[in-house]
Amino acid sequence: MITVDLKKLNIKSGFKILDIGCGEGRHTGAVYEYEGVIAVGADINFKDLLKARERLQFHDEIGAHGGGAWNLSVADITRLPFKNNTFDIVICSEVLEHVPEEKKAAREIIRILKPGGDLVVSVPRYWPEKICWFLSTEYHSVEHGHIRIYKTRKLVRLLEKEGVKKWGFHFAHSLHSPYWWLKCLVGPSREDSLFVNLYHRFLTWDIMKKPFMTLFLDRLLNPFFGKSIVIYLKKMGR
């Protein structure tokens, strides 16, 4: 499930792109398909990185890449092991809502971005997330779970204080919002809910098959029910 609209970014051959908090490598794999790109995935969870490696190795096996290279690193977003101005693009998707030291994280992801480079940050959208918190304490109290709900203006201010400027945004994954509301309503850890399981099967089918009708419906409903907000920013300076 790709949250970031990579077509909005002017990705060129030779670009070094970091997917910080990459998890199982969904965005790392997506940027690796661009010609000549060096795709770097970093995450604090080693088990997730092993799955990301399998994903990228599969890209290599079937030739689904642009002839560039990939690399993975265990890293803490508040203490990134990269030099200043290293990356042309940094993607930070569904990460900051988990991080206690958000200011340190914002400073780090912008420190390693080249001047003129693009930063893309996505977090859960305020009101769909608020409903999840209202319906279930368990949803946001689990270990390494969501510790805050962002309003867009607050998140943009946090990032812009570190030297970037917002140039675009959109909402994503409208079809996922009802799923999470249902899941929170019955209990996030329950696995025996028929409706939740059927909805999950539908979402899995949609991600794998990408039928035109659900893509159209998702885009149509995103401004109203989008589960995530995706913000695009550019680092100032030369």
N, C-alpha and C positions, 0 to 999 in steps of 0.2 A: 504494500500500500504506500504509494508515493504521495507525500503531502505537499512538497515544494513543486512549483511549476518551473521546471528547469528551462523551458522555452523563454522565460522572461529574462534569463541570464545570457549574456553574450559569451558563451563558453568557447574558448579557442584552443587549438592544439598547443601543447606545452604548459597549459594551466596546471597548477597544483591546487587541488580542491580538498578541503578537510571536512569530513562529516563527523562532528564532535558529538559524543553520545550516540554513536552509530548503531548501538544494539546489534541486531543480526545483519546489518549492512544493507538495508533496503535502498537508502540514498547513495551509499558508496557504490553499490552495484550499478545504479542508474547512471551516475556520472562517469563510471568506468567505460560505458558504452560510447562516450564521445571520443572523437578522433584525437589521439595523442595526449590524452589527459592523464595526469598522475593523481590517482584517487587514494586518499588516505582516510582510513576509518580509525577513530579512537573512542575508547569506552573504558569505564572503570570496572566493568563486569567481564572477567576473563571468559566465562562460559559463553556469553553472547558473542565475544570475538571469535571463538572457535566456530560458531555457526556462521558468522560473517565470512570467515575464511572458506568454509565449505561453499557458500554462495559464490564467492569470487572465483574459486577454483572451478566451479561449474561453468561460470562465464567463460573461463579460459578453455575448458573442454569443448564447449559448443561453438566457440568463436564469437561469442556475444560481447565484443569489446572493440575499442577503437585503436588497438595497437599500442596503447600507452602502458602504464604500469599501476600496480596497487600495492599498498602497504597497510598494515594494521599495528596499532599501538595501544597498550594499556596506559590510560592517562586519567588524571583527575582534572576536571574542567577548571578548577580554581588554581591549578599549578601545572600548566601545560608544558610539556617537554620540547617546545619548539622555539626557535629564535624569533625576534621581532620581525614583522613584515615578511613572513614566509609564504603565505598562501594568497592566491588570487581570489578565491571564493571560500567562505566558511559557511557551512550549513549547521544549524543547531536546532534540530526538530524535536519537539516534545521533551525537552530536557530541563529548562530553567525552573519549571514548576516543581521539580524534585530537589533542587539545590538550596540548602540553607543559606549559603554565602553568595547570594545572587549578584552583589556588586563586584565581588572578586571574579566571579564567572564572567560577567559582562566585560570587565577590564581585560581579562585574559583572551577571550575570543576576538576582541578588537585589537589587542596588542600584536597578535600573530598575523593579522590581516594586512596585506599591502595597501598603502595609500591608493585610493581610486578603486580598490577592490570591493566586492559585494558581500554583505553579510545577510543571511536569510535565517530568521528566527520564527519558529512556530510554537504556539502554546495552546492549551485548551481555551476556547472562547468563554467569555465571562458568564453569560447567562445559561448556556447549556451545562456548564460545569457547576454553576450554583445549584441547579436542580439536582444534579448527582449528589452533591454534598448534603442537600436538604433531605433527600430520600434515604441516604445511607451514611452512617458514621463510619462503617467498615471501609467504605470506598476510599476515604482519604486518610484513614488512621493506620493503614497497614505499613509495615516497614518499607522504606524507600518509596512511599507513595507520594501523592500530591500534597504539598505543604502550603500552597497558596493558590489563590485565584487571581489572575491578572486582568485588570482593566487595560484596554489598549493604550490609553494615554500614559498610564503609569509605566508600562513596559517600554514605550517609545522614549519617555524621558530618561529612564534608567540607561538605555543604550546610547542615546544621543549625548548624554553627559560625558561619555567616553570617546567621543570624536567621530561618530557616524551620523548620517542624515537619512531619514526615511524618504524613499521615493515611490513606494508602492505597497499594496497589501491586497489580500483577498481571503475569503473564507473557504474551508474545505471539509469534506466528509459529512455532508448533511444527512446521508442515509445511516450514519453511525450513531447519531444522537439518540434516536428512539431506542436503539439497541442498548445503550448504556443506561438510559432511564429505566427500561424494563429490568435490566440486570440489577440495578441498584434497588428497585422496588421489591424484587423477590429475594435479594441478598447476593452480593457480588461473588461469594464463594460457593453458592449453590450450583450444582451441575445437573440437577434433575428437573429443571423447568422446561416444559415442552416448548412454550412460546419463545423463550430465550434461545434454546438450542436450534429451533427452526430458523430464527432470525440470524443466528451465527452462520448456519449453513448457507443462507441466502447471501450474506456478506462475503463469505469465502468464495462462493460461486461467482459473485460479481467481480471480485478482485482478480480471479483467475481468467474469467471469460471476457470481461469488459464489454458487455453488450451495449449497443448504441442507446437503447431506451433508458437504461439505468445511468449511463454517463450523462445523458441529456437531463434526466430528472435530478441527478446530483447537482449539476451546474445550476439548474433552475432554482433549487431549494437552498443552495449554499448561502445566499445573502440572508436568509431567514433562519435556517436551522444548522448552519455549518458548525461542526463540532470543534474545529480548530480555526485560529486566525494565523495567517502567514504574513510576516512583515519583511519587506525588502529594504535594505539600507546600504549606503555607500560610505566608505571611510574617507574622511576629508584629508586634504593635504596632497603632496606630490611624492 
